[in-house]
């Protein structure tokens, strides 16, 4: 990647730059990709082009920084869903205005709002600030998506995210974000597990549950230790075909070791959390739980629960 300004700064006459650049791929005004076909616009090269356009101190941010760090893909939007087309390259620029360029979004960066970039190339915001920026730019559902994804992929930790959120008092969705991080810190590693904590276990007075509990060499999504109950949550993908047989083997192994497994899918937890809670309560009662499930405001009134 080369810019006209770099070449002129090294002493090359502008006329020579214009003559040489005829065979180079032009990614933006005055920005060239050398050694590629003229029509090529590979995504990594576009990121470098944005940094060259931004000048000294520029760094990738938002979805662009997320893609560089493995938090998102170049074609994912603020909800974390694939769109089929690369998102514009988002570049933060300190203290100056950059005019519009097709395929790029330049934002003037507020001083000291984010941590300095680590010594990585291409330059980008740190993963904690990247995650918080995505949370602030999306809706409440997106907050959950980005927080759980960042921690599940071990790109950062709930504690690091909490510290950065506390240092950014004007952050959008900040109270919700801090609340979600508490559950992520307690072991909820996915969107579905967070929903189970908030919509199934807590509102219905079920016994304390431990998330991501190790049983031998396997890790269960949730367990109720006193009654040796395993509760697995099957997300939208990963539990069909070969994955389904793997789940059956896990359930059989748990049963042989004295654990009873209940397994619920995405539609169960999100569409009928009260029904899920009732099934768990019925199993616990059969195993000797002396309490009665609490009826939350969404439970049918005819259910004989307190």
C-alpha positions in Angstrom: 0.0 0.0 0.0 1.3 3.4 -1.0 0.0 6.9 -0.9 0.9 9.7 -3.3 1.9 11.8 -0.2 4.4 9.2 0.9 6.0 9.0 -2.5 6.2 12.8 -3.0 7.6 13.1 0.6 10.4 10.7 -0.4 11.4 13.0 -3.3 9.6 11.4 -6.2 8.2 14.0 -8.6 4.5 14.1 -8.9 4.7 13.5 -12.7 6.6 10.3 -12.0 4.0 9.2 -9.4 1.3 9.7 -11.9 3.2 7.7 -14.6 4.0 4.8 -12.3 0.5 4.6 -10.8 -1.1 3.8 -14.1 -0.5 0.1 -13.5 -1.4 0.1 -9.8 -4.8 -0.7 -8.2 -6.3 2.6 -7.0 -8.2 2.0 -3.7 -9.0 5.7 -3.0 -7.9 9.1 -4.1 -4.1 9.1 -3.9 -3.9 5.6 -2.4 -2.5 2.7 -4.4 -2.1 -1.1 -4.1 1.1 -2.2 -5.8 1.4 -5.8 -7.2 -2.3 -6.5 -7.6 -4.7 -6.4 -10.5 -6.1 -2.9 -11.1 -9.7 -4.0 -10.3 -8.8 -5.8 -7.0 -10.0 -4.3 -3.7 -9.1 -6.9 -1.0 -10.5 -6.0 2.4 -7.1 -5.9 4.3 -5.8 -3.5 1.7 -8.8 -1.3 2.2 -8.1 -1.1 5.9 -4.6 0.1 5.2 -5.9 2.5 2.6 -8.2 4.0 5.3 -5.3 4.4 7.7 -3.2 6.1 5.0 -6.1 8.5 4.2 -6.5 9.2 7.9 -2.9 10.1 8.4 -0.8 10.1 11.6 -2.6 8.6 14.6 -5.5 7.1 12.6 -6.7 3.7 13.7 -9.3 1.2 12.7 -12.4 1.1 15.0 -15.9 -0.3 15.2 -16.7 -3.3 13.0 -13.4 -2.9 11.2 -11.3 -3.3 14.4 -13.6 -6.1 15.5 -12.9 -8.0 12.2 -9.2 -7.5 12.7 -9.3 -9.0 16.1 -11.7 -11.9 15.3 -14.7 -10.5 17.1 -16.7 -10.0 13.8 -16.4 -10.8 10.2 -15.9 -8.1 7.5 -19.5 -8.8 6.2 -21.2 -8.7 9.6 -23.4 -5.7 10.7 -23.9 -4.2 14.2 -26.2 -7.1 15.1 -23.5 -9.6 14.4 -25.3 -11.0 11.4 -23.8 -11.6 7.9 -25.0 -9.2 5.3 -23.3 -10.7 2.2 -21.2 -7.5 1.6 -18.3 -6.0 3.4 -19.1 -3.2 5.7 -17.5 0.3 5.2 -14.0 0.6 6.7 -14.3 2.6 9.9 -11.3 4.8 10.8 -10.9 7.1 13.9 -8.9 10.2 13.1 -7.5 12.4 16.0 -8.4 16.0 15.9 -9.0 16.6 12.2 -11.7 16.3 9.6 -11.4 13.9 6.6 -13.7 14.4 3.7 -16.0 11.7 2.3 -14.5 8.7 0.5 -16.6 5.9 -0.9 -16.3 2.7 1.2 -14.8 4.5 4.2 -16.2 6.2 7.3 -14.0 8.7 9.1 -14.8 9.8 12.6 -13.0 12.5 14.6 -11.9 10.8 17.8 -12.6 12.4 21.1 -9.2 12.7 23.0 -8.6 10.2 25.9 -12.0 8.5 25.5 -10.4 5.2 24.5 -7.1 3.5 25.5 -4.1 4.0 23.3 -3.6 1.4 20.6 -1.5 -1.6 21.3 1.6 -2.2 19.2 -0.3 -4.1 16.5 -0.7 -3.6 12.8 -2.9 -2.4 11.3 -3.5 0.1 14.1 -6.8 -0.4 15.8 -8.7 0.3 19.0 -8.1 -2.2 21.8 -10.6 -5.1 22.0 -12.3 -3.7 25.1 -13.0 -0.3 23.6 -13.9 -2.0 20.3 -16.5 -4.2 22.1 -17.9 -1.2 24.0 -18.1 0.9 20.9 -20.2 -1.9 19.1 -22.4 -2.2 22.2 -23.0 1.6 22.2 -23.8 1.7 18.5 -26.4 -1.1 18.5 -29.6 -1.9 20.3 -30.0 -3.7 23.6 -29.9 -7.1 22.0 -26.6 -6.3 20.3 -25.1 -5.4 23.7 -25.6 -9.0 24.8 -24.3 -10.4 21.5 -21.0 -8.5 21.6 -20.3 -9.0 25.3 -20.9 -12.7 25.3 -19.0 -13.2 22.0 -15.9 -11.2 23.1 -15.7 -13.3 26.3 -16.7 -16.6 24.8 -13.9 -16.2 22.2 -11.5 -15.3 25.0 -10.6 -12.1 23.3 -11.0 -10.3 26.7 -12.5 -10.8 30.1 -15.6 -9.5 31.9 -13.4 -7.7 34.4 -11.5 -5.8 31.7 -14.7 -4.8 30.0 -16.1 -3.7 33.3 -13.1 -1.5 34.0 -13.3 0.1 30.6 -17.1 0.7 30.9 -16.6 2.3 34.3 -14.0 4.6 32.8 -16.5 5.7 30.1 -19.5 7.2 32.1 -21.3 8.6 29.0 -21.3 5.2 27.3 -24.7 4.3 25.8 -26.4 1.3 27.4 -23.9 1.4 30.2 -26.2 0.2 33.1 -27.4 -2.7 31.0 -23.9 -3.5 29.9 -22.6 -3.6 33.5 -25.5 -5.8 34.5 -24.8 -8.3 31.7 -21.2 -8.4 32.5 -22.0 -9.7 36.0 -23.8 -12.6 34.5 -21.0 -13.2 32.0 -18.5 -13.2 34.9 -20.6 -15.8 36.7 -20.3 -18.2 33.7 -22.9 -17.3 31.1 -20.9 -17.6 28.0 -23.6 -17.3 25.4 -26.7 -15.3 24.5 -28.9 -18.3 25.3 -27.3 -18.9 28.7 -27.8 -15.3 29.7 -31.5 -15.5 28.7 -31.9 -18.7 30.7 -30.5 -17.0 33.8 -32.7 -14.0 33.5 -35.9 -15.6 32.1 -35.9 -19.2 33.5 -33.9 -19.6 36.7 -34.1 -16.3 38.6 -37.8 -15.3 38.1 -39.1 -18.8 39.1 -37.2 -19.3 42.3 -35.3 -22.4 41.1 -32.3 -23.6 43.1 -28.9 -22.0 42.6 -27.4 -23.0 39.3 -23.7 -23.2 38.4 -22.8 -22.2 34.8 -20.1 -23.9 32.8 -19.5 -26.7 35.4 -16.9 -29.4 34.6 -18.0 -33.0 34.9 -15.0 -35.2 34.3 -13.5 -34.0 31.0 -16.8 -32.5 29.8 -18.2 -29.0 30.6 -22.0 -28.7 31.1 -23.8 -25.5 30.4 -25.5 -25.4 33.8 -25.9 -27.8 36.7 -27.8 -27.9 40.0 -25.3 -29.6 42.1 -27.4 -30.7 45.0 -29.7 -32.7 42.8 -27.1 -33.7 40.2 -29.1 -32.2 37.4 -27.5 -31.1 34.1 -29.2 -28.5 31.9 -27.9 -28.1 28.4 -28.8 -25.3 26.1 -28.7 -25.9 22.4 -28.1 -22.8 20.3 -29.3 -22.1 16.8 -26.4 -24.1 15.2 -24.0 -26.9 16.3 -26.6 -29.4 17.5 -27.7 -31.1 14.3 -26.4 -34.1 12.4 -23.0 -35.1 14.0 -23.6 -32.6 16.7 -26.8 -34.2 17.7 -25.2 -37.6 18.1 -22.4 -36.0 20.2 -25.1 -34.5 22.5 -26.7 -38.0 22.9 -23.3 -39.5 23.9 -22.8 -36.7 26.4 -26.2 -37.2 27.9 -25.7 -40.9 28.2 -22.3 -40.5 29.8 -23.9 -38.1 32.4 -26.6 -40.5 33.2 -24.1 -43.3 33.8 -22.3 -41.0 36.2 -25.5 -40.3 38.2 -26.5 -37.0 36.5 -29.9 -36.4 34.9 -29.9 -34.2 31.8 -32.5 -31.8 30.6 -31.9 -30.3 27.2 -33.6 -27.1 25.8 -33.3 -25.3 22.5 -33.3 -21.7 21.4 -37.1 -21.7 20.8 -37.7 -23.2 24.3 -35.8 -20.6 26.3 -36.8 -17.6 24.2 -40.4 -18.6 23.4 -41.5 -20.4 26.5 -39.2 -19.7 29.5 -41.9 -20.4 32.0 -42.5 -23.8 30.5 -38.8 -24.6 30.7 -38.8 -23.5 34.3 -41.8 -25.7 35.1 -40.1 -28.8 33.6 -37.0 -28.2 35.6 -39.1 -27.7 38.8 -41.0 -31.0 38.1 -37.8 -32.9 37.8 -36.4 -31.3 40.9 -39.5 -32.2 42.8 -39.2 -35.9 41.7 -35.6 -35.8 43.0 -36.7 -34.4 46.4 -36.7 -30.6 46.1 -39.0 -29.5 48.9 -39.8 -26.0 47.4 -42.4 -24.9 44.9 -41.6 -23.0 41.7 -42.5 -19.3 41.9 -45.0 -18.0 39.4 -43.6 -15.1 37.5 -45.8 -12.4 35.9 -45.7 -14.3 32.6 -46.7 -17.7 34.0 -50.3 -18.9 33.2 -52.5 -18.0 36.3 -53.9 -21.6 36.5 -50.5 -23.0 37.4 -50.5 -24.2 41.0 -47.4 -22.4 42.1 -46.8 -19.7 44.7 
